[in-house]
């Protein structure tokens, strides 16, 4: 094996060993509309992705290519998913959730050393919002107020699916049928000897 192939294999093994699911949460008490339904209360954006998608880009860190279905938005008017592209961007002291063309961010100096790959928070900071209309599965989500946004990140292991029920092995069924047939044969043989 060449040194290049050996290095590439080792690099992929290290990357695979360090991959971890992570969930980012943004929460804000606000008012607005979801589709045509007005609401007033807590709105939570839950973003589930993987740490292997984190990359550095021009002094910022970005968790890119987050599928819209991995972003769940819970509002007093209902729970929805996104319909457009999404990234998570971290700059000097802010973390922004970008659902094109909208941006929702939290600004707090304690985020300056955060790397998007570890658990943190909750951290509350000043709300930074741009184009407050977010396209969702049931229409536009419009945020109309709020001054503080809370951000948290939690590393998580995706739980395995529940085990499938254990079927009865065919050999047990066949054995029971054989024992029943043998019992019937013995019983019928005794009956003919007695009669």
C-alpha positions, 0 to 999 in steps of 0.5 A: 500500500502506498504512503498516500493511500495509507495517509488517506485511510488514516485521515478518513478513520480519524474523521469518522471517529470524531463525527458526532450528532449535534443539536443546536437550539435557538429560542425566542419569546416573540409574536408573529404569524405562521401562515395566516395564524397569529401567535404570541409566545415561545418559538424554538428552532431545533437544528439536528446535524453532524459535526463533520459538516463544520468547516472554516470559511474566511475567519468564520465557522460554518455548519453547512448543508443542513437539510431543511427537514433537519430544522424543526420550528415549534411555535404556539401556532404549530410545528413546521419544517423549513422548505429552503436551504440552511446553514449555521454560521459562527463569527467573532461573538455571534451565532446565526441561523441562516434560512435563506434569505432570513437570518436569526442570530444571537450576539454574546461575547461568551460565544467568542471561543465556541467552535460549533462542535461541542455542547454549550449553553444555554447562552442568552444574547441580543437578537440579531435579525435580518429579513424576518420571514422564514419559508416553512412547510405551511407558509411563511413564518414572520417574527415581529418582536423580541429582544433576546435570543437563547442558544444552546448546543447538545451533543447527542447519540442517535438512539438505536431503533427498538429491537424487532420482535423475536419470531418463533423459530420454525424448528420449534413449531415443527417440533410441536407439530411432530410431537402432536402427530406422534401423540395422536399416533400413539393414542390411536394405536392404543385405542386399536389394541384395546378394541 
